[in-house]
Amino acid sequence: MKWSVGLWAGRRLCREAIHRAFGRGGQAGGLALVPMLLSAFMAVIALVSFPSVAGQATASFRISVTVVASCSVQTQPLTLAPYTTGGAATGTASPGSIDVTCARGTPAAVYLEGDRTMRSQSGVRMAYELRANGNLWPAGEAIHVKGLGPTAIHLAVSGSVPAGQKVPLGDYEDTAVVRVVY
């Protein structure tokens, strides 16, 4: 019995809702339904995704760069200790340096050009020897290095005047060109 009373009440509620919306007799007499249907339609439209009116096209865009070998060099001068004419060999009073900076992995050869002789103002020649990081560096020979990027490769340069050179008093000097081949 409870069951049939519940169905009867539900049927009655549905009928009343239809009468309010459409009016009595099933005719569309209730204008209240139009705004409700319009709102429901607009909500559905808002939720549906439509393609954009403007089209689109795609393409690949390639970006590239070539890293080239490069090197730079900076130097600090070398001063040898005073020498007594015809005397014993002398060493370094103030060491010099050569700092080579090359792009990472760039192989390079460092040359210190010249004939390893200093000259006085009057043109008298006096021999000298150079060492890079303690190793003899003969004229015409290269020191081979490999670039470390922004970190410079430091070559500490020292030198000496061989013993027994009988030269006049005065100042002697040489200017050697550092050449880096990469």
C-alpha positions in Angstrom: 0.0 0.0 0.0 2.8 2.4 0.8 4.3 1.8 -2.6 1.2 2.8 -4.6 0.7 6.0 -2.5 4.3 7.1 -3.3 3.8 6.6 -7.0 0.6 8.5 -6.9 2.2 11.5 -5.2 5.2 11.5 -7.6 2.8 11.4 -10.6 0.9 14.4 -9.2 4.1 16.5 -8.7 5.2 15.8 -12.3 1.8 16.8 -13.7 1.8 20.1 -11.7 5.3 20.9 -13.1 4.2 20.3 -16.7 1.0 22.4 -16.1 3.1 25.3 -14.8 5.5 25.1 -17.7 3.0 24.6 -20.5 -0.3 25.6 -19.0 -3.4 23.4 -18.6 -4.4 21.3 -21.5 -0.8 20.7 -22.8 -0.5 23.9 -24.7 2.5 26.1 -24.6 0.9 28.8 -22.5 3.7 29.3 -19.9 6.3 31.7 -21.2 8.4 30.9 -18.2 9.8 28.0 -20.1 11.4 30.0 -22.9 14.0 31.8 -20.7 14.7 28.5 -18.9 15.3 26.7 -22.2 17.4 29.6 -23.6 19.6 29.5 -20.4 20.0 25.8 -20.7 20.9 26.1 -24.4 23.5 28.8 -23.7 25.1 26.7 -20.9 25.5 23.8 -23.3 27.0 26.1 -26.0 29.5 27.5 -23.5 30.7 24.1 -22.6 31.1 22.8 -26.1 34.5 23.7 -27.8 34.3 25.0 -31.3 37.3 25.3 -33.6 38.7 28.8 -34.1 37.6 30.6 -37.2 41.2 31.6 -38.0 43.2 28.7 -39.4 46.7 27.8 -38.3 49.8 26.4 -40.0 53.0 24.9 -38.5 56.5 24.5 -39.7 59.9 23.6 -38.2 62.4 26.4 -37.5 66.0 25.3 -37.2 68.5 27.2 -35.0 72.3 26.4 -35.3 75.7 27.8 -34.5 79.2 26.9 -35.4 81.8 27.2 -32.6 85.1 28.1 -34.1 88.5 27.7 -32.8 89.9 30.8 -31.2 92.9 31.7 -29.0 94.3 34.8 -27.3 97.6 35.4 -25.6 98.9 37.7 -22.8 102.4 38.1 -21.6 104.4 39.4 -18.7 108.1 40.4 -19.3 111.1 38.4 -18.1 114.1 40.1 -16.4 117.4 38.1 -16.1 119.8 38.6 -13.1 122.8 40.8 -13.7 125.7 39.2 -15.5 129.5 39.6 -15.0 131.2 39.6 -18.4 133.1 36.4 -18.9 131.6 35.1 -15.6 129.4 32.3 -14.5 125.9 31.7 -15.8 123.1 33.8 -14.4 119.4 33.0 -13.8 116.1 34.8 -13.6 115.7 37.9 -11.5 112.0 38.3 -12.3 110.1 35.5 -14.1 107.9 36.2 -17.1 104.7 34.5 -18.2 102.7 33.6 -21.2 99.0 32.9 -20.7 97.2 31.2 -23.6 93.4 31.1 -23.6 91.8 28.9 -26.3 88.3 27.6 -26.9 87.7 24.4 -25.1 89.4 21.5 -26.8 91.3 23.6 -29.3 94.8 22.2 -30.0 97.4 24.9 -30.2 101.2 25.3 -30.6 102.9 28.1 -28.8 106.1 29.5 -30.4 108.4 32.1 -28.9 110.1 33.4 -32.0 113.5 34.8 -32.2 117.1 33.6 -32.2 117.6 33.8 -28.4 120.1 36.6 -28.5 119.9 40.0 -26.8 121.5 43.1 -28.3 123.1 46.2 -26.7 122.4 49.7 -28.0 125.7 49.4 -30.0 124.5 46.1 -31.6 126.7 43.7 -29.6 124.9 40.3 -29.2 124.6 38.2 -26.1 123.0 34.7 -26.0 120.4 33.6 -23.5 118.2 30.5 -22.9 114.5 30.2 -22.0 112.6 27.7 -20.0 108.8 27.2 -19.9 107.5 25.6 -16.7 111.1 24.6 -16.0 111.8 22.8 -19.3 114.3 24.2 -21.9 112.5 26.0 -24.7 114.8 26.1 -27.8 114.3 28.6 -30.5 111.9 27.4 -33.2 110.3 24.7 -31.0 106.6 24.8 -30.0 104.9 24.0 -26.7 101.7 22.1 -27.5 98.6 22.9 -25.5 94.9 22.1 -25.6 92.3 24.9 -24.9 90.5 24.9 -21.6 87.8 27.4 -22.5 87.8 30.5 -20.2 90.7 29.2 -18.1 94.2 30.3 -19.4 97.0 27.9 -19.8 99.9 29.4 -17.8 103.5 29.1 -19.0 105.9 30.3 -16.4 108.9 31.6 -18.3 112.4 31.8 -16.8 115.8 32.2 -18.4 119.5 32.3 -18.0 122.7 33.7 -19.6 125.2 31.0 -20.4 128.7 31.4 -18.7 131.8 32.7 -20.4 130.4 35.4 -22.7 132.8 38.2 -23.0 130.6 41.2 -23.8 131.0 44.9 -23.1 129.1 46.5 -20.2 125.7 47.9 -20.8 122.0 47.0 -21.1 121.0 44.1 -23.5 117.5 43.3 -24.5 115.4 41.3 -27.0 111.8 41.4 -28.0 110.4 38.0 -29.0 107.1 37.5 -30.6 104.7 34.9 -29.1 102.9 33.1 -31.9 100.0 30.7 -31.2 99.0 28.5 -34.0 95.6 26.8 -33.7 
